[in-house]
């Protein structure tokens, strides 16, 4: 697969994950560029589609962690922990999701949006399946508190 085909196949997914983790368009764009530079330099060989998706997700999550930990981001303001009521303009679920800690945000995104299994998420994040289930459970509790709704889909 050429670099252009790979970018077309995985670019949107990488951008969504990066934006979810960095919460800034500029940082997300930087992360996407970095991920595809890494891909172009290493030219990894994937066994199947799942392996490729997992590689891109893992590299993106790692790069976003580096961006968040950078000196620049330590000096800038983060989004507020508690979202103001007037910021809720029909995007309640998305805003609630953004307010989750990165520890919970990643498994929620991978489970509900990318449709990865708990086992796949555990492998991607290098944690146990029990840890993934616990993070999903805590995220659902937090979202339930923020939104006042019910999220009963179990992993």
MILO-861373 format. One line per field, with one value per residue: x, y, z of N, C-alpha, C in turn. Coordinates in steps of 0.1 Angstrom, whole numbers, plus 5000, padded with zeros to 4 digits. Layout:
N
n.c1 X	...
n.c2 Y	...
n.c3 Z	...
ca.c1 X	...
ca.c2 Y	...
ca.c3 Z	...
c.c1 X	...
c.c2 Y	...
c.c3 Z	...
***
This chain:
155
n.c1 5009	5006	5020	5001	4977	4977	4975	4950	4934	4938	4941	4919	4910	4933	4935	4911	4915	4938	4928	4909	4926	4944	4928	4931	4930	4954	4974	4965	4967	4995	5003	4992	5007	5032	5028	5025	5049	5066	5055	5063	5090	5097	5083	5065	5054	5023	5002	4975	4944	4935	4959	4972	4955	4957	4985	4986	4969	4982	5007	4997	4984	5006	5022	5005	5005	5031	5030	5012	5027	5047	5068	5057	5029	5026	5028	5006	4970	4947	4916	4887	4879	4852	4826	4811	4776	4765	4780	4769	4755	4738	4757	4761	4769	4794	4809	4809	4823	4848	4855	4864	4891	4922	4930	4906	4893	4906	4901	4872	4868	4880	4865	4837	4837	4856	4851	4866	4875	4875	4897	4914	4918	4931	4955	4964	4969	4986	4978	4959	4929	4911	4917	4910	4882	4875	4882	4865	4841	4843	4844	4818	4803	4812	4803	4776	4771	4777	4759	4735	4723	4719	4742	4744	4757	4777	4812
n.c2 4988	5022	5053	5074	5059	5046	5068	5078	5056	5054	5079	5096	5082	5083	5111	5116	5102	5115	5141	5136	5130	5152	5175	5198	5213	5220	5206	5180	5178	5181	5157	5138	5142	5135	5108	5097	5103	5087	5062	5063	5063	5039	5019	4997	4962	4948	4922	4920	4938	4945	4944	4966	4988	4987	4992	5019	5032	5027	5040	5066	5072	5071	5092	5114	5114	5122	5148	5160	5160	5177	5206	5229	5224	5221	5247	5259	5265	5241	5224	5232	5213	5210	5214	5244	5252	5267	5259	5238	5228	5210	5192	5175	5148	5145	5166	5158	5135	5145	5157	5136	5119	5112	5086	5072	5081	5070	5041	5042	5055	5037	5014	5021	5037	5029	5003	4982	4952	4943	4927	4934	4961	4960	4948	4968	4989	4978	4967	4949	4929	4932	4956	4973	4968	4979	5006	5013	5009	5029	5051	5051	5055	5081	5095	5091	5105	5131	5135	5125	5102	5068	5042	5013	4993	4967	4957
n.c3 5000	4991	5005	5003	4999	5024	5041	5033	5041	5069	5080	5089	5112	5128	5131	5145	5170	5179	5182	5201	5223	5225	5224	5210	5179	5165	5178	5174	5146	5143	5156	5139	5116	5126	5132	5107	5096	5111	5103	5076	5078	5092	5078	5085	5084	5081	5093	5090	5086	5112	5127	5115	5121	5149	5153	5143	5161	5185	5182	5177	5202	5219	5208	5213	5240	5245	5234	5251	5274	5268	5273	5263	5263	5290	5299	5289	5291	5302	5292	5311	5340	5349	5328	5316	5319	5298	5276	5266	5239	5225	5222	5243	5251	5237	5248	5275	5272	5264	5288	5303	5320	5305	5310	5311	5288	5265	5265	5263	5239	5221	5225	5221	5198	5179	5180	5192	5209	5244	5250	5228	5232	5257	5249	5231	5249	5267	5291	5316	5309	5328	5339	5317	5316	5341	5338	5318	5332	5352	5336	5325	5349	5355	5332	5335	5358	5349	5328	5337	5327	5315	5310	5301	5286	5286	5286
ca.c1 5000	5014	5018	4989	4966	4977	4969	4935	4928	4939	4942	4907	4910	4944	4931	4900	4922	4947	4920	4903	4936	4950	4917	4934	4932	4968	4982	4961	4973	5009	5004	4989	5019	5043	5025	5027	5064	5071	5051	5071	5104	5098	5076	5061	5047	5012	4997	4961	4938	4935	4972	4975	4948	4963	4997	4984	4963	4992	5016	4990	4982	5019	5026	4997	5010	5043	5026	5006	5037	5057	5070	5048	5016	5026	5026	4993	4958	4939	4902	4882	4874	4837	4822	4800	4763	4762	4788	4762	4746	4734	4768	4763	4777	4807	4815	4811	4834	4860	4859	4870	4905	4928	4930	4893	4889	4911	4893	4859	4869	4884	4854	4825	4837	4864	4846	4876	4870	4882	4910	4922	4921	4941	4968	4969	4973	4995	4972	4951	4915	4904	4920	4902	4868	4874	4883	4852	4831	4845	4840	4804	4799	4814	4794	4762	4770	4777	4747	4723	4717	4722	4751	4745	4764	4789	4822
ca.c2 5000	5034	5062	5081	5050	5044	5081	5078	5045	5055	5093	5101	5075	5088	5124	5115	5098	5126	5152	5132	5130	5165	5184	5210	5209	5222	5195	5168	5178	5177	5143	5130	5143	5128	5094	5092	5103	5075	5051	5063	5059	5025	5011	4984	4952	4944	4909	4921	4951	4947	4947	4979	4997	4986	4999	5033	5036	5027	5051	5079	5075	5074	5105	5124	5115	5130	5162	5165	5161	5187	5218	5239	5221	5223	5261	5264	5262	5229	5226	5231	5200	5210	5222	5253	5248	5274	5253	5226	5232	5198	5183	5171	5136	5148	5175	5150	5126	5153	5160	5124	5118	5104	5072	5066	5085	5061	5029	5045	5058	5025	5004	5025	5043	5021	4989	4972	4944	4946	4920	4942	4973	4956	4946	4981	4998	4970	4965	4937	4930	4936	4971	4979	4968	4988	5019	5015	5011	5042	5062	5051	5062	5095	5100	5090	5117	5144	5136	5121	5092	5054	5036	4999	4984	4961	4952
ca.c3 5000	4991	5016	5000	5002	5038	5047	5031	5049	5084	5084	5097	5125	5135	5135	5156	5182	5183	5186	5214	5233	5227	5226	5203	5165	5161	5184	5167	5133	5145	5160	5127	5108	5133	5131	5093	5093	5117	5094	5063	5081	5096	5069	5091	5076	5089	5090	5086	5089	5127	5131	5110	5130	5163	5152	5141	5173	5196	5179	5179	5216	5225	5204	5219	5254	5244	5231	5263	5284	5264	5280	5257	5268	5305	5302	5284	5299	5298	5293	5325	5345	5349	5317	5320	5313	5285	5266	5261	5228	5218	5222	5257	5252	5233	5258	5286	5268	5264	5302	5310	5321	5294	5314	5307	5275	5255	5264	5258	5224	5213	5227	5216	5185	5170	5182	5196	5220	5256	5248	5218	5239	5267	5241	5226	5260	5275	5305	5317	5305	5340	5339	5307	5321	5352	5332	5311	5342	5359	5327	5325	5361	5354	5322	5341	5367	5342	5319	5343	5319	5319	5301	5307	5277	5293	5277
c.c1 5009	5011	5005	4977	4965	4971	4954	4928	4927	4940	4931	4907	4921	4941	4921	4907	4930	4939	4913	4913	4942	4940	4921	4937	4946	4976	4978	4967	4988	5011	5001	5001	5030	5041	5028	5042	5070	5068	5060	5085	5106	5093	5073	5053	5036	5007	4983	4956	4938	4949	4976	4968	4954	4976	4995	4978	4974	5002	5010	4988	4995	5024	5018	5001	5023	5040	5020	5016	5048	5057	5060	5034	5015	5024	5013	4981	4952	4924	4897	4877	4858	4833	4810	4787	4761	4770	4780	4751	4742	4745	4772	4772	4792	4815	4818	4823	4847	4865	4865	4885	4910	4928	4917	4889	4894	4903	4878	4859	4871	4872	4842	4826	4845	4860	4856	4871	4879	4896	4919	4927	4932	4955	4973	4975	4983	4991	4964	4937	4907	4905	4911	4887	4866	4874	4870	4841	4831	4841	4825	4798	4800	4805	4780	4760	4769	4763	4734	4716	4722	4730	4753	4752	4776	4799	4822
c.c2 5012	5043	5070	5072	5047	5056	5081	5067	5048	5070	5099	5095	5081	5103	5124	5112	5109	5138	5149	5133	5144	5176	5198	5206	5210	5210	5182	5167	5175	5162	5134	5130	5135	5113	5089	5094	5091	5063	5051	5059	5044	5015	4997	4975	4947	4930	4910	4935	4955	4951	4962	4990	4998	4994	5014	5039	5037	5039	5065	5082	5078	5088	5116	5125	5124	5145	5168	5168	5172	5199	5229	5237	5223	5238	5267	5259	5249	5233	5225	5217	5199	5219	5231	5249	5255	5268	5241	5230	5220	5188	5177	5158	5138	5156	5167	5140	5133	5156	5148	5125	5110	5089	5065	5069	5075	5048	5031	5048	5045	5015	5009	5031	5034	5006	4979	4964	4947	4939	4929	4955	4970	4954	4959	4989	4991	4970	4953	4939	4936	4952	4978	4980	4978	5003	5023	5017	5024	5053	5063	5058	5077	5102	5101	5102	5130	5146	5132	5110	5078	5048	5022	4989	4980	4956	4937
c.c3 5000	5003	5015	5004	5017	5046	5045	5039	5064	5089	5093	5111	5134	5140	5147	5169	5187	5188	5200	5225	5236	5230	5219	5189	5161	5166	5177	5153	5133	5148	5147	5118	5113	5131	5117	5089	5099	5108	5082	5066	5084	5086	5074	5082	5085	5084	5085	5089	5104	5132	5127	5119	5144	5163	5151	5154	5184	5194	5181	5194	5223	5221	5211	5234	5255	5242	5244	5274	5280	5272	5276	5263	5283	5308	5297	5292	5293	5298	5307	5328	5344	5338	5320	5313	5300	5274	5260	5251	5219	5217	5235	5259	5248	5243	5271	5284	5269	5279	5309	5310	5310	5297	5310	5293	5264	5254	5259	5243	5217	5214	5219	5202	5175	5170	5184	5208	5232	5255	5239	5225	5250	5260	5236	5237	5269	5289	5305	5312	5316	5342	5329	5311	5332	5348	5325	5321	5349	5349	5326	5337	5360	5344	5327	5350	5360	5334	5325	5336	5324	5307	5305	5298	5283	5283	5278
***
